[in-house]
Amino acid sequence: MTQVLRVSIAAAAALALAVPIDAKAPLERITISGGGLAEPITVADQEILGLSNPWHGRIANWSADVAPPPDDRPVYEIRLHARLRGPEVKPIYQLRYVRGDRGAPGSVYLPGRGEAWYRQNVSIIYREGHDGHWHVANPAWEAAFLRALGR
């Protein structure tokens, strides 16, 4: 029993040291570009910031992969910004969003291995089997996102 306790304590200590204390900082802002926007939009609305926090996993339904959207659909590039180490607000995570067709839910894409932002994203949170795939957007997140686009 003592051996099991020592191994458990060592594992917990290693895990605590592996994740910086400030790793789960709240988002400060979101930048949306592409999708036909004339210029990027900066969003600081607390509702969408909370729903977009990558550590909470409420951006997409991660259990529902979908086929890639047609190439003719506008693609929005979304960058999440936070203060992680120090006072500067920096982009920490990026994803793509495509609106659904005729009332269907939209799709969210996380960059896959070898794509721009993959390394940055997995340094924040690794979603095994989800990087490089399209997923159904979470309805609450999508509604807040679309309101931000329409402001």
WOTA-V798962 format. One line per field, one symbol per residue. phi: phi as a letter, one per 40 degrees, with the letter a starting at -180 (. if undefined). burial: 1 if it has 9 or more other ideal C-beta (glycine too) atoms within 8 Angstrom, else 0. Layout:
BEGIN
phi=???
burial=???
END
This chain:
BEGIN
phi=.cccccccccccccccccbddccbccccabbbbgggccacbbbbccccccccdcccgbcacccbcbcdcdccccbccbbcbacbbhcccbcbababbbcccfgcccbbbbdcdgcdgdccdcccabbdgbcgbcbcccdcccccccccccc
burial=0000000000000000000000100011111111101000101000011111110001110000000010001011111111110000001111111101000001111111000011011101000001111111110011011111100
END
